[in-house]
């Protein structure tokens, strides 16, 4: 499903115009992005949670040369699926 399809579905389910639904979807994405930048967790009960995790520095291998390299630590956003969403997919 593309963003356009998603916006159309939100508009249909909520009774909003497509323009207002697009603004709502964009606002949601922006809010999650800002929370992640601050390192905050966004929890939507039953749906899931967006959380920032920090990976440790680790050793890897350059596949072209076979040389051992160090993969630096980094921060990433993870999504953990909520119970109601898991059940809906089953």
TORLUMFI-887519 format. One record per atom (N, C-alpha, C): residue number from 1; residue in one letter; atom name; x, y, z. Coordinates in nm, 2 decimals. Layout:
REM residues N
PT, NUM, a, CA, X, Y, Z
...
This chain:
REM residues 90
PT, 1, x, N, 0.08, -0.12, 0.00
PT, 1, x, CA, 0.00, 0.00, 0.00
PT, 1, x, C, 0.09, 0.12, 0.00
PT, 2, x, N, 0.06, 0.21, -0.09
PT, 2, x, CA, 0.14, 0.34, -0.10
PT, 2, x, C, 0.08, 0.44, 0.00
PT, 3, x, N, 0.15, 0.55, 0.01
PT, 3, x, CA, 0.10, 0.66, 0.10
PT, 3, x, C, -0.03, 0.71, 0.05
PT, 4, x, N, -0.04, 0.73, -0.08
PT, 4, x, CA, -0.17, 0.78, -0.14
PT, 4, x, C, -0.28, 0.68, -0.11
PT, 5, x, N, -0.26, 0.55, -0.12
PT, 5, x, CA, -0.36, 0.45, -0.09
PT, 5, x, C, -0.40, 0.47, 0.06
PT, 6, x, N, -0.30, 0.48, 0.14
PT, 6, x, CA, -0.32, 0.49, 0.29
PT, 6, x, C, -0.40, 0.62, 0.32
PT, 7, x, N, -0.37, 0.73, 0.26
PT, 7, x, CA, -0.44, 0.85, 0.28
PT, 7, x, C, -0.59, 0.84, 0.24
PT, 8, x, N, -0.61, 0.77, 0.13
PT, 8, x, CA, -0.75, 0.75, 0.08
PT, 8, x, C, -0.82, 0.67, 0.18
PT, 9, x, N, -0.76, 0.56, 0.23
PT, 9, x, CA, -0.83, 0.48, 0.33
PT, 9, x, C, -0.86, 0.55, 0.46
PT, 10, x, N, -0.76, 0.63, 0.51
PT, 10, x, CA, -0.79, 0.71, 0.63
PT, 10, x, C, -0.90, 0.81, 0.60
PT, 11, x, N, -0.90, 0.87, 0.49
PT, 11, x, CA, -1.01, 0.97, 0.45
PT, 11, x, C, -1.15, 0.89, 0.45
PT, 12, x, N, -1.15, 0.78, 0.40
PT, 12, x, CA, -1.27, 0.70, 0.39
PT, 12, x, C, -1.32, 0.66, 0.53
PT, 13, x, N, -1.23, 0.61, 0.61
PT, 13, x, CA, -1.26, 0.56, 0.75
PT, 13, x, C, -1.30, 0.67, 0.84
PT, 14, x, N, -1.24, 0.79, 0.82
PT, 14, x, CA, -1.26, 0.89, 0.92
PT, 14, x, C, -1.37, 1.00, 0.88
PT, 15, x, N, -1.40, 1.00, 0.75
PT, 15, x, CA, -1.49, 1.10, 0.70
PT, 15, x, C, -1.43, 1.23, 0.67
PT, 16, x, N, -1.29, 1.23, 0.67
PT, 16, x, CA, -1.22, 1.35, 0.64
PT, 16, x, C, -1.20, 1.37, 0.49
PT, 17, x, N, -1.17, 1.48, 0.44
PT, 17, x, CA, -1.13, 1.50, 0.30
PT, 17, x, C, -0.99, 1.44, 0.28
PT, 18, x, N, -0.96, 1.41, 0.16
PT, 18, x, CA, -0.83, 1.35, 0.13
PT, 18, x, C, -0.72, 1.45, 0.18
PT, 19, x, N, -0.74, 1.58, 0.16
PT, 19, x, CA, -0.64, 1.68, 0.19
PT, 19, x, C, -0.62, 1.68, 0.34
PT, 20, x, N, -0.73, 1.67, 0.42
PT, 20, x, CA, -0.72, 1.67, 0.57
PT, 20, x, C, -0.66, 1.54, 0.62
PT, 21, x, N, -0.69, 1.43, 0.55
PT, 21, x, CA, -0.64, 1.30, 0.59
PT, 21, x, C, -0.48, 1.30, 0.56
PT, 22, x, N, -0.44, 1.36, 0.45
PT, 22, x, CA, -0.30, 1.37, 0.42
PT, 22, x, C, -0.23, 1.45, 0.52
PT, 23, x, N, -0.29, 1.56, 0.57
PT, 23, x, CA, -0.23, 1.64, 0.67
PT, 23, x, C, -0.22, 1.56, 0.80
PT, 24, x, N, -0.32, 1.48, 0.84
PT, 24, x, CA, -0.32, 1.40, 0.96
PT, 24, x, C, -0.21, 1.30, 0.95
PT, 25, x, N, -0.19, 1.23, 0.84
PT, 25, x, CA, -0.09, 1.13, 0.82
PT, 25, x, C, 0.05, 1.19, 0.83
PT, 26, x, N, 0.07, 1.31, 0.77
PT, 26, x, CA, 0.19, 1.38, 0.77
PT, 26, x, C, 0.23, 1.42, 0.91
PT, 27, x, N, 0.12, 1.47, 0.99
PT, 27, x, CA, 0.14, 1.51, 1.12
PT, 27, x, C, 0.18, 1.40, 1.21
PT, 28, x, N, 0.12, 1.28, 1.19
PT, 28, x, CA, 0.16, 1.16, 1.27
PT, 28, x, C, 0.30, 1.12, 1.24
PT, 29, x, N, 0.34, 1.12, 1.12
PT, 29, x, CA, 0.48, 1.08, 1.08
PT, 29, x, C, 0.58, 1.18, 1.14
PT, 30, x, N, 0.55, 1.31, 1.14
PT, 30, x, CA, 0.63, 1.41, 1.19
PT, 30, x, C, 0.65, 1.40, 1.34
PT, 31, x, N, 0.54, 1.37, 1.41
PT, 31, x, CA, 0.54, 1.35, 1.56
PT, 31, x, C, 0.62, 1.24, 1.60
PT, 32, x, N, 0.61, 1.12, 1.52
PT, 32, x, CA, 0.69, 1.01, 1.55
PT, 32, x, C, 0.84, 1.04, 1.53
PT, 33, x, N, 0.87, 1.11, 1.42
PT, 33, x, CA, 1.01, 1.15, 1.39
PT, 33, x, C, 1.07, 1.24, 1.50
PT, 34, x, N, 0.99, 1.34, 1.54
PT, 34, x, CA, 1.04, 1.42, 1.65
PT, 34, x, C, 1.07, 1.35, 1.78
PT, 35, x, N, 0.97, 1.26, 1.81
PT, 35, x, CA, 0.99, 1.18, 1.94
PT, 35, x, C, 1.11, 1.09, 1.93
PT, 36, x, N, 1.13, 1.03, 1.81
PT, 36, x, CA, 1.25, 0.94, 1.79
PT, 36, x, C, 1.38, 1.02, 1.80
PT, 37, x, N, 1.38, 1.14, 1.75
PT, 37, x, CA, 1.50, 1.23, 1.75
PT, 37, x, C, 1.54, 1.26, 1.90
PT, 38, x, N, 1.43, 1.27, 1.98
PT, 38, x, CA, 1.46, 1.30, 2.13
PT, 38, x, C, 1.49, 1.17, 2.20
PT, 39, x, N, 1.47, 1.06, 2.14
PT, 39, x, CA, 1.50, 0.93, 2.21
PT, 39, x, C, 1.38, 0.88, 2.29
PT, 40, x, N, 1.26, 0.94, 2.26
PT, 40, x, CA, 1.14, 0.90, 2.33
PT, 40, x, C, 1.07, 0.78, 2.26
PT, 41, x, N, 0.99, 0.71, 2.34
PT, 41, x, CA, 0.92, 0.60, 2.29
PT, 41, x, C, 0.77, 0.64, 2.26
PT, 42, x, N, 0.72, 0.60, 2.14
PT, 42, x, CA, 0.58, 0.63, 2.11
PT, 42, x, C, 0.50, 0.50, 2.12
PT, 43, x, N, 0.41, 0.49, 2.21
PT, 43, x, CA, 0.33, 0.37, 2.23
PT, 43, x, C, 0.18, 0.40, 2.19
PT, 44, x, N, 0.13, 0.31, 2.10
PT, 44, x, CA, -0.01, 0.31, 2.06
PT, 44, x, C, -0.07, 0.18, 2.11
PT, 45, x, N, -0.14, 0.18, 2.22
PT, 45, x, CA, -0.19, 0.06, 2.28
PT, 45, x, C, -0.27, -0.03, 2.18
PT, 46, x, N, -0.23, -0.16, 2.18
PT, 46, x, CA, -0.30, -0.25, 2.09
PT, 46, x, C, -0.24, -0.25, 1.95
PT, 47, x, N, -0.18, -0.14, 1.91
PT, 47, x, CA, -0.12, -0.13, 1.77
PT, 47, x, C, 0.03, -0.16, 1.77
PT, 48, x, N, 0.10, -0.09, 1.86
PT, 48, x, CA, 0.25, -0.12, 1.86
PT, 48, x, C, 0.32, 0.00, 1.93
PT, 49, x, N, 0.45, -0.01, 1.92
PT, 49, x, CA, 0.54, 0.10, 1.98
PT, 49, x, C, 0.66, 0.12, 1.89
PT, 50, x, N, 0.69, 0.25, 1.88
PT, 50, x, CA, 0.82, 0.29, 1.81
PT, 50, x, C, 0.92, 0.32, 1.92
PT, 51, x, N, 1.03, 0.27, 1.92
PT, 51, x, CA, 1.13, 0.29, 2.02
PT, 51, x, C, 1.27, 0.31, 1.96
PT, 52, x, N, 1.35, 0.39, 2.02
PT, 52, x, CA, 1.49, 0.41, 1.97
PT, 52, x, C, 1.58, 0.31, 2.05
PT, 53, x, N, 1.66, 0.24, 1.97
PT, 53, x, CA, 1.75, 0.15, 2.03
PT, 53, x, C, 1.90, 0.18, 1.99
PT, 54, x, N, 1.99, 0.15, 2.07
PT, 54, x, CA, 2.13, 0.17, 2.04
PT, 54, x, C, 2.20, 0.04, 2.02
PT, 55, x, N, 2.26, 0.02, 1.90
PT, 55, x, CA, 2.33, -0.10, 1.88
PT, 55, x, C, 2.48, -0.08, 1.93
PT, 56, x, N, 2.54, -0.19, 1.97
PT, 56, x, CA, 2.68, -0.18, 2.01
PT, 56, x, C, 2.77, -0.19, 1.89
PT, 57, x, N, 2.89, -0.14, 1.92
PT, 57, x, CA, 3.00, -0.16, 1.82
PT, 57, x, C, 3.03, -0.31, 1.81
PT, 58, x, N, 3.05, -0.35, 1.68
PT, 58, x, CA, 3.08, -0.50, 1.66
PT, 58, x, C, 3.17, -0.52, 1.55
PT, 59, x, N, 3.22, -0.64, 1.54
PT, 59, x, CA, 3.32, -0.68, 1.44
PT, 59, x, C, 3.24, -0.74, 1.32
PT, 60, x, N, 3.28, -0.71, 1.20
PT, 60, x, CA, 3.22, -0.76, 1.08
PT, 60, x, C, 3.33, -0.79, 0.98
PT, 61, x, N, 3.29, -0.83, 0.86
PT, 61, x, CA, 3.39, -0.86, 0.76
PT, 61, x, C, 3.36, -0.80, 0.63
PT, 62, x, N, 3.46, -0.74, 0.56
PT, 62, x, CA, 3.44, -0.68, 0.43
PT, 62, x, C, 3.43, -0.79, 0.33
PT, 63, x, N, 3.31, -0.81, 0.27
PT, 63, x, CA, 3.29, -0.92, 0.18
PT, 63, x, C, 3.38, -0.92, 0.06
PT, 64, x, N, 3.42, -0.81, 0.01
PT, 64, x, CA, 3.51, -0.80, -0.11
PT, 64, x, C, 3.65, -0.84, -0.08
PT, 65, x, N, 3.71, -0.80, 0.04
PT, 65, x, CA, 3.85, -0.83, 0.07
PT, 65, x, C, 3.86, -0.94, 0.17
PT, 66, x, N, 3.76, -0.96, 0.25
PT, 66, x, CA, 3.77, -1.06, 0.36
PT, 66, x, C, 3.83, -1.00, 0.48
PT, 67, x, N, 3.87, -0.87, 0.48
PT, 67, x, CA, 3.93, -0.81, 0.59
PT, 67, x, C, 3.83, -0.78, 0.70
PT, 68, x, N, 3.87, -0.80, 0.83
PT, 68, x, CA, 3.79, -0.77, 0.94
PT, 68, x, C, 3.77, -0.62, 0.96
PT, 69, x, N, 3.65, -0.58, 0.98
PT, 69, x, CA, 3.63, -0.43, 1.01
PT, 69, x, C, 3.55, -0.42, 1.13
PT, 70, x, N, 3.54, -0.29, 1.18
PT, 70, x, CA, 3.46, -0.26, 1.30
PT, 70, x, C, 3.34, -0.18, 1.25
PT, 71, x, N, 3.22, -0.24, 1.29
PT, 71, x, CA, 3.10, -0.17, 1.25
PT, 71, x, C, 3.06, -0.08, 1.37
PT, 72, x, N, 3.05, 0.05, 1.35
PT, 72, x, CA, 3.03, 0.14, 1.47
PT, 72, x, C, 2.90, 0.13, 1.53
PT, 73, x, N, 2.89, 0.17, 1.66
PT, 73, x, CA, 2.76, 0.18, 1.73
PT, 73, x, C, 2.67, 0.28, 1.66
PT, 74, x, N, 2.54, 0.26, 1.67
PT, 74, x, CA, 2.45, 0.35, 1.61
PT, 74, x, C, 2.31, 0.34, 1.68
PT, 75, x, N, 2.23, 0.44, 1.65
PT, 75, x, CA, 2.09, 0.45, 1.70
PT, 75, x, C, 2.00, 0.42, 1.58
PT, 76, x, N, 1.89, 0.34, 1.61
PT, 76, x, CA, 1.80, 0.30, 1.51
PT, 76, x, C, 1.66, 0.30, 1.57
PT, 77, x, N, 1.56, 0.32, 1.49
PT, 77, x, CA, 1.42, 0.31, 1.54
PT, 77, x, C, 1.36, 0.17, 1.51
PT, 78, x, N, 1.30, 0.11, 1.61
PT, 78, x, CA, 1.24, -0.02, 1.60
PT, 78, x, C, 1.09, -0.01, 1.62
PT, 79, x, N, 1.02, -0.09, 1.56
PT, 79, x, CA, 0.87, -0.10, 1.58
PT, 79, x, C, 0.84, -0.24, 1.64
PT, 80, x, N, 0.77, -0.24, 1.75
PT, 80, x, CA, 0.73, -0.36, 1.81
PT, 80, x, C, 0.58, -0.37, 1.80
PT, 81, x, N, 0.53, -0.48, 1.74
PT, 81, x, CA, 0.39, -0.49, 1.71
PT, 81, x, C, 0.31, -0.52, 1.84
PT, 82, x, N, 0.19, -0.46, 1.85
PT, 82, x, CA, 0.10, -0.48, 1.96
PT, 82, x, C, 0.02, -0.60, 1.95
PT, 83, x, N, -0.04, -0.64, 2.06
PT, 83, x, CA, -0.12, -0.77, 2.06
PT, 83, x, C, -0.24, -0.77, 1.97
PT, 84, x, N, -0.31, -0.66, 1.96
PT, 84, x, CA, -0.43, -0.65, 1.88
PT, 84, x, C, -0.40, -0.66, 1.73
PT, 85, x, N, -0.29, -0.60, 1.69
PT, 85, x, CA, -0.24, -0.60, 1.55
PT, 85, x, C, -0.19, -0.74, 1.52
PT, 86, x, N, -0.12, -0.80, 1.61
PT, 86, x, CA, -0.07, -0.94, 1.58
PT, 86, x, C, -0.19, -1.03, 1.56
PT, 87, x, N, -0.29, -1.02, 1.64
PT, 87, x, CA, -0.41, -1.11, 1.63
PT, 87, x, C, -0.49, -1.08, 1.50
PT, 88, x, N, -0.49, -0.95, 1.46
PT, 88, x, CA, -0.56, -0.92, 1.34
PT, 88, x, C, -0.50, -0.98, 1.21
PT, 89, x, N, -0.36, -0.99, 1.22
PT, 89, x, CA, -0.29, -1.04, 1.11
PT, 89, x, C, -0.30, -1.20, 1.10
PT, 90, x, N, -0.32, -1.26, 1.22
PT, 90, x, CA, -0.33, -1.41, 1.22
PT, 90, x, C, -0.46, -1.44, 1.15
